[in-house]
């Protein structure tokens, strides 16, 4: 199962490490972990507020 707090902590660290750079990410936590992408994307938006970030959707 997905750990939403862990996702929040990771993206908080990503912002600290990569502030000012373009940040791309997949639907982390929404696949095998069965997380709710609406919840996860809201967490990412909160934690990366003010940063240039983009969701990257992989095509199979």
C-alpha positions in Angstrom: 0.0 0.0 0.0 1.0 3.5 -0.6 2.4 5.7 2.2 1.2 9.2 1.5 3.4 10.7 4.2 6.5 9.0 2.7 5.6 10.6 -0.7 5.3 14.0 1.0 8.7 13.6 2.6 10.4 12.5 -0.6 9.0 15.5 -2.6 10.0 17.8 0.2 13.5 16.5 -0.1 13.3 16.7 -3.9 12.4 20.4 -3.6 15.4 21.0 -1.3 17.8 19.2 -3.6 16.6 20.5 -6.9 15.1 23.9 -6.3 15.3 26.1 -9.4 15.6 23.2 -11.8 12.9 21.5 -13.9 11.5 18.5 -12.1 9.8 15.6 -13.8 8.1 12.6 -12.2 5.9 9.6 -13.1 2.7 8.6 -11.3 4.8 7.4 -8.4 2.7 5.4 -5.9 -0.3 5.1 -8.1 0.6 1.9 -9.8 1.6 -1.2 -7.9 1.2 0.6 -4.6 -2.5 1.3 -5.6 -2.4 4.9 -4.4 -5.0 7.5 -5.4 -3.3 9.7 -8.0 -5.6 12.7 -7.1 -4.3 12.6 -3.5 -0.7 12.0 -4.6 -0.7 14.8 -7.2 -2.1 17.2 -4.7 0.7 16.3 -2.3 3.3 16.8 -5.1 1.7 20.2 -6.0 1.9 21.3 -2.3 5.5 20.2 -1.8 6.8 21.5 -5.1 4.9 24.8 -5.0 6.9 27.5 -6.7 9.0 25.0 -8.7 8.9 24.2 -12.4 7.6 20.6 -12.2 5.8 18.3 -14.6 4.1 14.9 -14.6 5.6 12.6 -17.2 3.3 9.9 -18.5 5.2 6.9 -19.9 3.7 5.2 -22.9 3.9 1.5 -23.2 
